[in-house]
Amino acid sequence: MTVAVSVLVVPLGLAAALVDQVRQVAHPDYAPQFLALEFEEMITFSIFMTAGVIYRRNPAAHKRLMLLSAVAISDAGFARIWLMGIKTEIPGPFSWWLTYFWGIFLILIAMGAWDLWRRRRIHPAVLFGAAVLSTGEIITTILNFSPTWHDVMVRLVNAWGYAG
């Protein structure tokens, strides 16, 4: 059952992101390039869920991969904490990365520290997760500041057109 629901998360999540962008077209803060973050979440979530299902007979890897699938879609909560509570603004791409991904970074550090403390080495699933998430975060940050990506996302949002 969990796998079936997880399979639905990706297309429904992407559709919801597009609907949200269509609704914001006339809003002054319209930022279709933000879809890079939504796409990154769905891709990394899919990678970790698929790997978790494949490694379900390896409890240590399975548990870590399932946790990473939840971590992959947790940036919105951390961003809200940052934007509402910390309210520190550093200009440029690093500020954007920090706003959305600081919590994921801390969770990865905690997972690695736990493994070092309990096992004296970091589990390969955590290393894999750190590599996948870091790569996605870097690509997402670059795309968020790319004029070409912005233009492509404007066309995608206009083509989608459905506002719910």
N, C-alpha and C positions, 0 to 999 in steps of 0.2 A: 504494500500500500504506500509506504514512504517513497519508494522509487517512482511510482505512478504520479504522486503529487509533485515530486521533484521535477519530473519531466514536464509537467504543466507550468512550473514556475518560470521557465525560460521564455516560452512564447508569450505567456501572459505578462511577464515583467517587461518584455520589449514592447508589447502593444501598449501597456500602461504608460511607459516612458514616452512613446510617440504621441499618445492622446494628450498627455500632460503638456508636451511641447506645442501641439496644435492649439491648445487652450491658452497658451501664453504668447502667441504670435503678436497680439496687439499690446501686450504688457511692456512697459518700459525696460524691464529687466530681462527681456527675452534673450535667451542664450542657448541656441540649438547645439552649439559645440559641446554643451554639457552631456549630450547623448554619448560621448566617448566614455564617460564614467558609467553610465547605465549599461552600455555594451560590455565594458570591461567586467562589471559585476556578474553579468549573466554568463560570460565566457569562463571566468574563473570558477564561478559556482558550478558550472557544468563539468569542468575538468575535475574538480575535487569530488563531486558526487559520483562521477563515473569511476574515478580511481577508488573511491571508498567502496563502491559496489564490487569492483574487481577484487579488492583486497579484503572482502568481508570475512574471510576465513583466517586472516591475520589480525587479531584483535588490536594489537598496538598500532599498526598502520591504519586500520579501519577507523579507530576512535579519533586519531589525529586528523585524518582526511575529512571525516564528518565535521569535526570542529572547524577545520579550515573552510569548509563549504559555508558555514554560518559566518565566519569571519569575513569571507569574500563579499558578503552583502551587508556588512555592518557599518560601512563608512558614513551613511546618512546620520546615524545616531551620534557618532563621534563628531561629525561636522556641526551638528546642532549644539552639542556641548561647547565646541570651540566658538561658534558664532554668537551664542547667547551668553556664555559665561566668561570665556577668556578674552575675547574681543581684541586680540592683538593682531595687527595687520603689518606683515612684512611684504614689501612690494615684489611682484614678479611671480614666476612659476613656483619657486620654493614655497612661497606663502600659500599658493593654491594647493600644492601637495600637502603641506603641513595641515591645512584646514581640514582636508578630507581623509588623510591617511595616517595621521599621528597615532590614532588608536589601534589601527591594524599593526603598525610598527611595534607598538608596545606589547600587543598580544603575541606577536612572533618572538619578541625578546623573552617574554615570560614562558612561552612554550619551549624555547631553546634552553632557558635557565632551568626549567623543571627537568628536562631530559638530562642536562649535565649534572644536576643534583641527584636525581634518582638512578640514572643509568651510566653516568660518567662519559656520555657521548650524546650528541644530538641525533635523534632518530631521522633516518633518511626521508620519511614523509614530511617532517618539519622543514628540512632543507629544501625538498621539492616545493613545498608550499611557499617558502620564503622566495624562492627563485621565480615561481609563477606570479605571485602577488607583486613582487618588486618590478618585474618586467611589465606587467599590466599597468602598474602605477606610473612608471616612467613614460610608457607609450601614451597613456591617458593624459598626463600632464602636458606632453608635447603637443598632442592633438588639440587640447583645450586652447592653446595659444596659436594655433595654425589658422591663418585666414582661408586657406584652401579647404580645410576640414569644415570650417564654419559655413562656407558657401555650399559644400556638398550636403551638409546637414539641413540647411535652409531648404534645399531642393527636396530632400527626403521628407521633411516635415510637410512641405507643401504638397508633395505627391500623396502622402498618407491621408491628409485632409480630414480624417474622422476625429471628431472631438468628443465622442462618447455620447 
